[in-house]
Amino acid sequence: MVSVLANSHDRYAKLLNGTHKSHVHSQEEADALSSFKPTINSTSLMSDLKEVAMKAARALEYFNSTRHIIVYYEDVVTDPTKLKDVLEFLSVPQLELTSRQIKIHKGPLAEHVKNWDEVFKTLNGTEYEQFLCMDYKV
């Protein structure tokens, strides 16, 4: 859910040569964008996260009679077998998938948010506290 907020913010704030870049294909572009630290609106953060959770639940409800699979980005990047599960679900051949995308952010999330202390205070002790511990792994 934090990534939903970040992607929404990135669309307007993380420009490279005047163009929005959510994914990059060179280390130079990644280095240029990695210096950006968003400020998250801690006043609306809880309501924003609850709204995103409600939308996700509603979407699952709409498609509950449809064959589907739930895949979390974090699981895909940390567990190589998850992509195999997706390929199997889609009934496509098991292939070795690769990407030309370069990771932009690495390290603790706290290093990438300008007002981390506010965000921490807002989420600590709530149902969203788990987001505080997420790191950007290499």
Buried (B, 14 or more C-beta within 10 A) or exposed (E): BBEBBBEEBBEEEBBBEEEEBEEBEEEEBBEBBBEBEBEBBBEEBBEBBEEBEEEEEEEEEEEEEEEEEEEEEEEBEEEEEBBEBBBEEEEEEEEEEEEEEBBBBEEBBEEBBEBBEBBBEBBEEEEBEEBBEEEBEE
